[in-house]
Each structure stands twice: as structure tokens, then as C-alpha cells.
Amino acid sequence: MRIFYYCYGSAHSSVVAAAIHLGRLPSRRLPTISEICSLPDFDRTSEQMLGMIHYKGKDEWGNRVYTVGLGSKPDVACRTLQSMIHLLGDPEEFRFYNALHCLKLSGKVGGALSRRYGLRSIGRPLAAWGIRRSYFLLVALVEAVKMELRVASRDHSG
């Protein structure tokens, strides 16, 4: 299975969701701002990287985990990707999860200040603070994804 967490720019909520999924950030406690900011790809993608897929690693079941920024029309982009996947292979093998909807306004504003307007000294810490405010919503998303994966693997194993 290939798991894709997506958000606007693949810089904040999707990166944190993937890190939680892969055990790089805790799921039972709130990480520090420093832990969030120290993720190698947190707040580091550019506008030119929208639509590019970033491999993050394999989870405990061998599923490949990715992030992708789908810009301002994620529903359209997801439908396009799913249509292409349907033409090229097994659509059940690819799962897309919106991490942006978990983020509260402060995280979105921080991300925009940092990435869109280049005000990194203000935007990055605000984005990380906003991630902390939304953190357990991201944990809940990841837990729901993992539950879905467990059910799917049981269904395929007979």
C-alpha cells in the first residue's frame, strides 16, 4: 500500500502527519516546537514543488508513506491522480489523506507567512505553534489511517 498525506504545500500538516505515522514524532504526547521544526522537511518546500511527491519511509507493515502538496485545488488534484492510477495500476494500492483539514488557523497563517510571503522568522515558529495546537487532530487522522490499513490488510489476507 502507498499512503499519501497531502496539504497545500507539503511543508507543514502533511509532513507532521507522515512523521507521526512513521514514529518520528510521538503520538501520545505533544512534541516541542523544536521537535517539530527539526523535521528535515518541515517548512522547507517551495511553490515550485507543488505536486511533487516526497517519499518519507516505510511504516511497520511495509506500507510506503509519502507527502504531496496539492495547492489550492486538492480535490481536483486528487481526482486527477486517482484517475491516472486507475489507468496505470491497482487504485486500491494508493490512499490519499487530507492533513490540511486538521490544521487550525494559526498553523495555516504561519505556513503562509513562511512559505508564500518569505517571512520565515515569524512564519516558521507560528506554523509550529499552530501544529502543536492542532497536533492531536493530526494524531487522530493517523490513527484512523492505521486502523483503515489494518482492516484492509485483514480483508486481503482472507
C-alpha positions as CSV (number, residue, x, y, z in Angstrom):
1,M,0.0,0.0,0.0
2,R,1.1,3.6,-0.7
3,I,-0.1,6.2,1.7
4,F,-0.1,9.9,0.7
5,Y,-0.7,12.6,3.2
6,Y,-1.4,15.9,1.4
7,C,-1.9,19.5,2.3
8,Y,-1.4,22.8,0.4
9,G,2.4,22.8,0.0
10,S,3.8,19.6,1.6
11,A,5.5,21.7,4.2
12,H,3.6,21.5,7.4
13,S,0.5,19.4,8.2
14,S,1.3,16.5,5.7
15,V,4.9,16.4,6.9
16,V,3.9,16.2,10.5
17,A,1.2,13.5,9.8
18,A,3.8,11.4,7.9
19,A,6.2,11.9,10.8
20,I,3.6,10.7,13.3
21,H,2.7,7.8,11.0
22,L,6.4,6.7,10.8
23,G,7.0,7.1,14.6
24,R,9.3,10.1,14.1
25,L,7.1,12.3,16.3
26,P,5.2,11.0,19.3
27,S,1.5,10.0,19.2
28,R,1.0,10.0,23.0
29,R,2.4,13.4,23.9
30,L,2.7,16.9,22.5
31,P,6.0,17.4,20.8
32,T,8.0,20.6,21.4
33,I,8.3,23.3,18.8
34,S,11.9,22.3,18.5
35,E,11.0,18.7,17.7
36,I,8.6,19.9,15.0
37,C,11.0,22.4,13.5
38,S,13.8,19.8,13.5
39,L,12.0,17.6,11.0
40,P,14.2,17.8,7.9
41,D,11.4,18.8,5.6
42,F,9.2,21.0,8.0
43,D,8.6,24.4,6.4
44,R,11.1,23.8,3.6
45,T,9.2,23.2,0.4
46,S,8.8,25.9,-2.3
47,E,5.9,26.9,-4.6
48,Q,7.8,25.1,-7.4
49,M,7.5,21.8,-5.5
50,L,3.7,21.8,-5.6
51,G,2.5,18.4,-7.0
52,M,5.9,16.7,-6.4
53,I,5.7,13.5,-4.3
54,H,8.1,13.2,-1.4
55,Y,8.9,9.7,-0.1
56,K,9.1,9.6,3.7
57,G,9.7,5.9,4.5
58,K,8.0,2.6,5.3
59,D,5.7,2.0,8.2
60,E,5.7,-1.0,10.5
61,W,3.6,-3.0,7.9
62,G,5.9,-2.1,5.0
63,N,3.5,0.5,3.5
64,R,5.3,3.3,1.7
65,V,4.4,6.8,3.1
66,Y,4.6,10.0,1.1
67,T,3.7,13.6,1.3
68,V,2.5,15.9,-1.5
69,G,1.4,19.5,-1.8
70,L,-1.7,19.8,-3.9
71,G,-2.1,23.6,-3.9
72,S,-5.5,25.4,-3.7
73,K,-7.5,22.7,-5.5
74,P,-6.7,19.4,-3.7
75,D,-9.9,17.7,-4.7
76,V,-9.2,18.3,-8.4
77,A,-5.6,17.2,-8.0
78,C,-6.6,14.0,-6.1
79,R,-9.2,13.1,-8.7
80,T,-6.6,13.5,-11.4
81,L,-4.1,11.4,-9.5
82,Q,-6.6,8.7,-8.8
83,S,-7.7,8.7,-12.5
84,M,-4.1,8.2,-13.6
85,I,-3.5,5.5,-11.0
86,H,-6.7,3.7,-12.2
87,L,-5.3,3.8,-15.8
88,L,-1.8,2.6,-14.7
89,G,-2.4,0.1,-11.9
90,D,-4.4,-1.0,-8.9
91,P,-6.2,2.0,-7.4
92,E,-6.7,0.1,-4.1
93,E,-2.9,0.2,-3.7
94,F,-2.9,4.1,-3.3
95,R,-4.6,6.0,-0.5
96,F,-4.8,9.8,-0.1
97,Y,-5.5,11.6,3.2
98,N,-6.0,15.3,3.6
99,A,-3.9,16.6,6.5
100,L,-4.6,20.3,6.0
101,H,-8.2,20.0,7.3
102,C,-6.7,19.1,10.7
103,L,-4.8,22.4,10.9
104,K,-6.2,25.3,12.8
105,L,-6.0,28.9,11.5
106,S,-2.7,29.8,13.4
107,G,-0.9,26.9,11.6
108,K,-2.3,28.0,8.2
109,V,-1.3,31.6,8.8
110,G,2.2,30.7,9.9
111,G,2.6,28.4,6.9
112,A,1.5,31.2,4.5
113,L,3.7,33.8,6.2
114,S,6.8,31.5,5.9
115,R,6.3,29.8,2.5
116,R,4.2,32.2,0.5
117,Y,5.5,35.5,1.8
118,G,9.0,34.5,2.8
119,L,8.7,35.7,6.4
120,R,10.3,32.6,7.8
121,S,11.5,34.1,11.1
122,I,7.9,34.8,12.0
123,G,6.1,32.2,10.0
124,R,8.0,29.1,10.9
125,P,7.6,29.3,14.7
126,L,3.9,30.4,14.2
127,A,3.4,27.4,11.9
128,A,5.0,25.0,14.5
129,W,2.9,26.6,17.3
130,G,-0.2,26.1,15.2
131,I,0.8,22.5,14.6
132,R,1.0,22.0,18.3
133,R,-2.5,23.5,18.8
134,S,-3.8,21.0,16.1
135,Y,-1.5,18.1,17.0
136,F,-4.0,15.7,18.4
137,L,-6.2,16.2,15.4
138,L,-3.3,15.0,13.2
139,V,-2.7,12.1,15.6
140,A,-6.4,11.2,15.2
141,L,-6.0,11.3,11.4
142,V,-3.0,9.0,11.5
143,E,-4.7,6.6,13.9
144,A,-7.7,6.4,11.6
145,V,-5.4,5.8,8.6
146,K,-3.7,3.0,10.5
147,M,-7.0,1.4,11.5
148,E,-8.1,1.5,7.9
149,L,-4.8,-0.2,6.9
150,R,-5.3,-2.9,9.5
151,V,-8.8,-3.6,8.3
152,A,-7.7,-3.6,4.6
153,S,-4.8,-6.0,5.4
154,R,-7.2,-8.4,7.2
155,D,-9.6,-8.2,4.2
156,H,-6.8,-9.1,1.8
157,S,-5.4,-11.9,3.9
158,G,-8.6,-13.8,3.9
